[in-house]
Amino acid sequence: MTERGDDLFPGDTGTGDLLAAETSEGSQELTPRSTTDAGELRREVGAVLRMPEGVAVDPSDIDIERSDDESMIINMGPQHPSTHGVLRLMLELDGETVLRTKPVIGYLHTGMEKTGEELTYVQGATNVTRMDYLSPLNNELVFSLAVEALLGIEAPDRAQWIRMLMSELNRVSSHLMWMATNGMDLGSTSMMIYGFREREMVLAFFEKTTGLRMNHNYIRPGGVAADLPDGWEDDVAVICDTVLPRTFEYDELLTGQPLFRQRTVGIGKLSAEEAVALSLTGPILRSTGIPWDLRRSMPYLHYDEIDFDVIVGTYGDNFDRYSIRLNEIRESIRIIRQIVERMPAGDYRLQDKKVTPPPRARIDESMEALIHHFKVFTEGFRVPEGEVYVAVESPRGELGCYMVSDGGSKPYRMHIRGPSFVNLQGLPVMMRGGLVADAVAVCSSVDPVMGEVDR
């Protein structure tokens, strides 16, 4: 034993080395240049990407010969408030310039995909709704569409329009949350207050419709859990009439503000070729000028019958990503108004006794209904063998569900393509050559939800 406790420092041989080994994330971590080969080094700074049609990133500006004593590696997170609590970014800095970035994930370790393989298809929506907790209804939608594709069924028309309504309201609430937290990350406490204020209106409507503000278990295989409440048209009209004019107030507050523009214009730039090579989707891909939106490119539900614009940027920087999300709130309100006008009458869920439980009132009246209810919620329903991949446009990009059925009442395999997880690949390219002070702004512009990353 030493009196000074020197053995706690990593430079000493002994306990310090043991602590470093125990806390290491292995190959996920950013290693010193001296122990990193040239290929890995180029890959870490985004120089080696599989580009379409032979396009390549010029690696000439990468100084492979730089020595470790000219730079330093620091941790940003996972306890950093601007990395959402469970994202760790390892940065190699030359002074205040970021040379390399490596996202380290796994601190939330929810294991929702494996959990989903132990839950019946009836129970599955309660699990997936908790992945992207800012966009729970989109999670439920992609899961339900995958199950319905395996079953070979389609939800009734009214259920599909209700799903569209709830998904677009969810997009509005998610983007409002991003406007709030991005404003806070860039120093605008006013935007934080305003974003939460408007989002509260949407969550209140969700609570009135589904019984919960978040994690609803509302969109289910075969339709939705309940019909829209009385007076829903008026509630939605108030949301649209309130949020739309306030987006122009946000515009006035932020868009021309000199400090905001210095933190966003030309910061975190990404080319279209890089975005495609990294499989980025959502506002990040559209900020580079590529109009890829699954609602328009690969329509599902009734989006092909709705008139709306796909918002794109030009430079692929923080400012473009901000502008796209702000304008997507307006486009979603435009979509919501059309849905309200065209909402059909009819069933809100499929009248198929093999998939849908009986109405609650029937349980007290009929023994057959009670048995049916018991069987659905204890054993679930069986799904024919097969595999399917279904994708929807979540607020963060392409949210996909790959599902394999072995003919039982539970998925044999379930994998979610979380856009937050894939979009994190863009951070090393976006941060390369920028200032460490801009790292928070760039990370915020990606809009990662860590429940979806560590699912």
FISERO-608707 format. One record per residue: residue in one letter; x, y, z of N, C-alpha, C in turn. Coordinates in steps of 0.05 Angstrom, whole numbers, plus 5000, padded with zeros to 4 digits. Each point is the difference from the previous one (the first is absolute). Layout:
REM FISERO-608707
AXYZXYZXYZ/...
//
This chain:
REM FISERO-608707
M501749765000498350245000501850255000/T499250204985501450255000498350215015/E501450195012498650205015498550204983/R501250074976498850204984497849894981/G499749744998498149894982500850034971/D502650004995500950034972499149784982/D499449775012499249774983497350044987/L498650225007497450054987500450144973/F502450094993500450134975500849814978/P498850034976500549814978503049984992/G501550215006502949994992501649815017/D499049935023501449815018499349714993/T501849825005499449724997498649915025/G497949854997498649915024497050044997/T498850115021497150035001499050184977/G501550214993499150184979499649864974/D501949834992499849854975497649815002/L499549885024497749825003497450164996/L499950245012497650164997499550084971/A502150074986499850074971498949764984/A501049765007499149764985497149945006/E499250055025497249935007498050204988/T500950254996498150204989500350034970/S501849854987500350034972497749884984/E499250134978497949904982501249854977/G502649935002501249834979500350134973/S499249864979500450104973498250244994/Q498050065017498450244996501550255005/E502049995017501450245009501850114978/L500550265001501950134983502849955010/T501749884984502749935009502050214991/P502350025014502050204992501049944971/R501050214987500949974972502349794998/S501649985021502349824998499249714999/T497549945009499149724999497749964980/T499650204983497849984980501249994972/D499349804985501249984973498750214981/A501350054978499250214982497249974989/G499249754994497349954989497950075020/E500449925025498150065022499950305005/L502350124998500250295005498350154979/R500449924975498450134979497049955003/R499449765009497249935004498850175022/E501550045022498950155023499550294993/V501550114981499550284992498250024976/G498849774992498150014978501150004972/A502549924997501250024974499649754983/V499449775013499749754985497049935002/L498550074980497249944999499449864973/R498049835000499349864975498050194985/M501150154983498550204985498749874975/P497650104991498949904975501450104976/E500049854979501250084974502950095003/G501549875018502850055002500950265012/V498150155012500750255012501649945025/A502150165006501749955023500550265014/V500349995027500850235015503050044999/D500850244997502950064997501349985028/P501849805004501249975026502650165004/S500650184981502650145000500350185024/D497750095012500350195022500349865027/I500349734999500349865025502949955006/D500950115022502949995007500449745016/I500649784986500449755014502550005017/E501950164992502649995013500050175026/R497950135006499950165025500549825024/S501550095019500749845023498050055023/D499949815019498150025022500550245017/D502550085003500650235018499150274988/E499150004975499050254988497050025004/S498749805010497150015004499349865026/M497450025007499149875025497249884995/I499549785014497449874998498450065025/I497650114997498350065023497349864997/N498649975022497249905000498050235002/M498049984983497750185003497649825005/G499149985025498049815007501249755012/P498549805009497149984995498350175019/Q501250135021498450155019499650294992/H500950074976499750274990497050064994/P498950225009497250064996499250024971/S501950084983499350044971500549754984/T500849785012500249744986497849815009/H497850125010497649855008500649795022/G502050055015500449845024501449744997/V499849874976501149734997501549974973/L500850224988501749994976502850105008/R502049844993502850085005501450064974/L501150244998501550074976503050035008/M501749854987502850025005501150184978/L501350225008501050204981503050015001/E501450004977502850074998500250294992/L501350165016500250284996502850094994/D500350194982502450154996499450285009/G500750075025499150255011497049985004/E498550174985497150005002498849884974/T501649904982499049884975499649705003/V497749904991499449725002501249864976/L501849805005501249854979498549744995/R499249865022498649754997497749995021/T497949864993497849965019499149714999/K499449895022499049735001497749985020/P497549954990497849965019500349725014/V499750005026500049755015497249975012/I498749774994497249965008499949755018/G497649965010499549765016499550055030/Y499950265007499650065029497249985009/L498149984981497249975008499149704999/H501249854982499749704998497249905008/T498050084984497249935006499449714991/G501249914978499549734991497149954990/M498850214988497249984992499549804977/E501949974982499649814978499849715011/K501849935018499949735012497549975017/T499350215014497550005016497649954982/G500050134977497849974981499649724990/E502149835001499849734991498849825022/E499750115024498849855022497150105006/L499150194985497350115004498249924976/T497549955005498149944978499650244983/Y498949964976499550224982498050205012/V498249905018498250185014501550185019/Q502049895013501550155020502250184988/G500749944975502450124987500050315000/A497650124995499950294997500750145026/T499549875023500850125026503050015003/N501549834986502950005001501250204981/V499249994974501350174980499450305005/T497750065012499250285004502150145018/R501649865015501950125018502850044988/M500349934975502750034987500550304995/D498850114979500250284996497850135016/Y500650085024498050095019498950284993/L501250144980498950254990498249954977/S500049764989498349944977498849725003/P498649955023499149735006497949894980/L498450184989497949904982501149904973/N502250114991501349904976501249735005/N501049955024501049735007497849804999/E497750075012497749825000499049954971/L500150214984499049974972501749804984/V502750035002501749824983499749715010/F499849965026499649735011497449884990/S497850165002497449904992499949944970/L501250184984500049954971501549754993/A502249945014501549754995498449765007/V498650005023498349785008497749964980/E498850224992497849984980501049894974/A502450074992501149904974500449695002/L500949905023500349725004497349855001/L498050145012497349885002498550024973/G500950184982498650044975497450155004/I499950185020497550155005500650304997/E497950164999500350294998498050135019/A500950205015498250135018497850154985/P497650045012497950154987500850284993/D498650124981500750274991500150215022/R498150005017500050205022502449965018/A500749755006502449955016502550114987/Q500249974973502450104987500250305000/W497750134997500150305002500550095028/I499049865020500650075028503049965005/R501149794990502949955003501650234988/M499250104976501350234987499850255018/L497650055010499650235017501849995024/M500149785014501649985024503050014994/S500849884977502850014993500950284994/E498350154986500850284993500050185025/L498149965018500050155025502649935015/N500749744999502549925014502550134987/R499950034974502350134986500250295009/V497750135003499950285010501250025028/S499149825018500950015028503049935001/S500949824984502949925000501750244990/H499250124978501550234990499950245019/L497850045014499850215020502049955023/M500249745008501949935020502950054991/W500549944974502750064990500550304999/M498050154991500450295000500750105028/A498649895020500550095028502849925009/T500849754997502649915011502350114983/N499650034974502150124983500450295008/G497750145005500350285009501550015026/M499549825019501450005025503049944996/D500649814983502849934994501650244989/L498550174985501350234988499750255017/G498849985023499950225019497450155000/S497949904987497450144999498149875020/T499950105024498149895020497150074992/S499650224986497350074991498849784982/M501749904981499049794982499349755015/M501549945021499449775017497250025012/I499450235010497350055012497849984979/Y500450134978497950014979499649724988/G502149854995499749734988498449825018/F500650005026498649835019497150105003/R499650264998497250115003498249894977/E501050014976498349904977499849705000/R502149865008499949715000498049905020/E499650155021498149925021497249974989/M499350174980497349984988499649734986/V502149914986499849754985499949775020/L501650015021500049785020497349995014/A498850235005497350005013498049864982/F500250044974498249864981500549705000/F502649935000500749725001498849865025/E500250155023498949885025497049974998/K498750194988497149984997499249774982/T501749944980499349804980500949725009/T502449985011501149735006500149945029/G499750205017500149965029502850065011/L502050044983502750055009501350234984/R501850145012501550214987502249894982/M501249785009502249874985499649695002/N501449854982500049715001497149895001/H498650064978497149985000498849724997/N501449824985498849744992497350054987/Y499850204982497550084987499749874973/I502250024983499949874974500849715003/R498149824993500449715005499449854974/P501149764998499349844976497049984996/G499150074976497149994995498650275001/G501350215011498850265002501150165022/V498250135016500950165023498349915024/A501050075024498849905024497250115005/A499550254992497450135005499550214979/D497550064996499350214981500850285011/L500050194982500650285009497950105019/P500750165020498050105019498150204988/D497750045013498150214992501450274999/G499550164980501150264998502950014991/W501049774989502849994992500750204977/E498050064983500550194978500750275011/D498550095020500550265012502850015014/D500649785014502649995014502350024980/V499849854978502150014980500250274986/A497750124996499950274987501450205018/V499649995026501350185019503149964999/I500849754999502949954999501250124974/C498749954977501050114975500050305000/D497850125009499750305000501950135019/T500949865020501950115020502949964992/V500749764992502849934994501050144975/L498350014979500950114974501050295003/P498450195011501050275002502550025019/R500249825019502250025018502649904987/T499849844979502549934985501250254988/F498450194992501050254989501350175022/E499149975025501350145022502749875006/Y500249734997502649875003501950104979/D498950034975501650094978501250285006/E498350175011500950275006502050005023/L499649825019501749985023502849904993/L500249804983502549864995501350054973/T498549994979501249984973502050234994/G499350245007501850224993501850085023/Q499849865022501650085024503049954995/P501750205003502849974992501549775014/L499649975026501449785015499049734990/F497349984996498949744991501249934972/R500250204983501149954973502949925001/Q501550125018502949935003500349715009/R498149905016500249725010498949804980/T498650094979498749814982500850034970/V500450234990500650044971502849904994/G500249804982502649894993501249825020/I498649945022501049825021498949724995/G501749795003499149734997499149934972/K501550104980499249964972500349704992/L498249924982500049724991499250014970/S501449864983499249994972497949784995/A498650024978498049804993501249734996/E502449994988501449744996500749875026/E501050165019500649895026497649905015/A497850154999497549935014498949744988/V500149964974499049764988501849765007/A502650054999501949785006499849915029/L499250185018499749925028497249915007/S498249984980497349915004498450185018/L500650265000498650195017497250054987/T498050065016497350054991498850235016/G497650074992498550215015501150274994/P499650195018500950284996503050024993/I501649825010502950024995500549954970/L498849794989500349954971498850224983/R497650095008498650204984501550275002/S501550045021501550265002502250024978/T500849774989502050014979498850034972/G497350034998498750054975498749764988/I500049775013498849754989497149985011/P498050014983497250005010498949725006/W501349865018499249735007498350005025/D497449954997498149995022498249764994/L500049805017498449764995497150054996/R498950215011497250064996499550074971/R502050104986499750074972501449794982/S502449915008501649824983498949725000/M499049905023498949735003497550025017/P497950114988497650075017498849755015/Y499150055024498549815016497550145011/L498249845012497450115008498850154976/H499150255004498850154978501650254994/Y502650005004501650244995500150074971/D499649814982500050064971497550164992/E498150035018497550154994500150285013/I502250065013500350255015501950194986/D499450265000501750204986501850125021/F502649974997502050125017502750024986/D501850175009502650034988502149865017/V502149894986502349895014502050235002/I500750075024501850235005502949914998/V501650144983502849934997501850255005/G502549955006502050215003501950014977/T502250135004502150034979502749935010/Y500850095023502849985010500449785019/G497949885011500449785019501350085026/D499550255009501250105025497850015022/N500950095023498150025023497650174994/F500550224985497850194994497949864982/D500949854980498149864983498449805016/R501349865018498549805016497950145018/Y500750235010498150165016497750094983/S500650114976497950104982498149784992/I501149774994498349774991498049935022/R501049975024498249915022497950225005/L500750254999498150215005497850004978/N500849964975498149994978498449745000/E501149795010498549755001497850015020/I500250165021497850055018497750124984/R500650204983497950134984498749804980/E501749834988498949814981498349795014/S500849925024498449805014497350125008/I499950265007497550135006498250004975/R501350054977498550004974498949724995/I501549795006499149734997497749945019/I500350085025498049955021497350134992/R500050244989497550134992498649844978/Q501649894981498849834979498849755011/I501449885020499049755012497350055014/V499950225015497550075014497650024980/E500550134977498050034980499149744988/R501949814997499449754985499649765018/M499950045026499749775018497449854995/P500249744992497649854993498649895025/A497549924997498749865022500749704998/G499149855020500549714999501449905025/D501049754997501349875023502850115005/Y500850025025502750085007501949775003/R498949754998501849775001498649774984/L501649814992499149784984498149835015/Q497849934988498049825013500749714994/D502349915009500949734996500549885028/K498449805008500149905027502749865006/K501549934979502649875005502150205008/V499650254993502050215005499150205021/T497450074999499050225016498449905024/P500550095024498449925023497250124999/P498149875013497250104999499750265016/P497950164994499650255015499749945030/R500950185016500049965030497149945010/A498050144989497349965010499049714996/R501049874979499149734994501149805020/I502250065013501349815019498149935023/D498450205008498149965023497549864991/E499649984973497549894990500249724988/S502449934991500349754985502449845010/M499649755006502149825008502049964977/E499049994975501849964977501850254997/A498950245005501750244998502150005022/L499349915024501949995022502349814994/I499349764989502049804993501850114977/H498750134981501550124977502050215010/H499050175017501750215012502449885015/F499449795016502149875016502149884982/K499149864978501949874982501850204985/V498850224991501550204985502250125018/F499450065025501950145017501949815015/T499449755000501949815013501749854980/E498849904979501549854980500750164976/G498450214994500450164976498949864976/F500650104976499149874975502449904985/R499649804984502249884985500350144973/V502550034992500650144975501449804981/P499149994974501249804981503050044998/E501449794993502950014996500750204978/G502250135003501050194980501750215011/E501050184983501650235009499250244985/V500350235012499250254987501750235010/Y500350214983501350255009498150234992/V499250165019498350234996501350245011/A499850234986501250245009498150244999/V500250185019498450245000501950245005/E499050244994501650245004499450125027/S501949945019499850125027501250284999/P499650165021501250275000503150004997/R501349775005502949984997500949864975/G498249894984500849874976498649734996/E501349824985498849744994500049825024/L497649955010499649815023499049744988/G501649795001499249754988499749785020/C498349804993499749775017500349754983/Y502049845007500449744986499049795020/M498149834990498749815018499949724987/V500749805015499849724991498049855018/S498249864987498149835015500549714994/D499849845021500349714997497249865003/G497950164998497349895002498950015028/G501550105019499050015027498750275007/S499750055026498650245009502050225007/K502649944997502150205006501850034975/P501250234996502050024978502449825005/Y500849854979502449835003502550195001/R500050204983502150215000498750274995/M501050205014499150274995502450195001/H500350164979502250195000498850274991/I500850215014499150274993502350164988/R499450124977502050184988499450285012/G501450075021499650255013501650224986/P498650214990501450224986502050145018/S499550035026501950135018502749855000/F499849735001502449845000501750044975/V498749994977501450024974501050294997/N498450205008500850274995502550085017/L500549865022502450075016502549954984/Q499949834979502449964983500950264987/G498250194998500850254986501650195018/L500049955026501450195018503050044994/P501549784995502950054995500550174975/V498349974980500350154975499150295005/M497950045014499050275005501850165019/M501249875019501750145020502850044991/R500949854980502850024991500750284992/G502150115013501050264993498650235014/G497949945015498650215014501150055028/L498950195014500950075027498549825020/V501449955023498749845021497550155010/A500050264999497750165009497549944982/D500549914975497849944982499049715002/A501549845016499249715002497249975011/V499350175020497349985011497950074979/A500550214984498150094980499649784979/V502249874992499949794979498549765011/C500749925024498649775012497050055003/S499350245008497250075003498649994973/S501350084978498850014974499349734989/V501349795010499549724992497349915013/D499350115022497549935015499949705007/P502149905013499949715008498349955024/V498549795000498549915023501349745009/M501249995023501749785008498549745006/G497450035006498449765004499849844974/E500250134978499949874974502849904992/V502150145009502749914993500749755015/D499549995026500849775017497749805003/R498349984980497749825003500949715001/
//
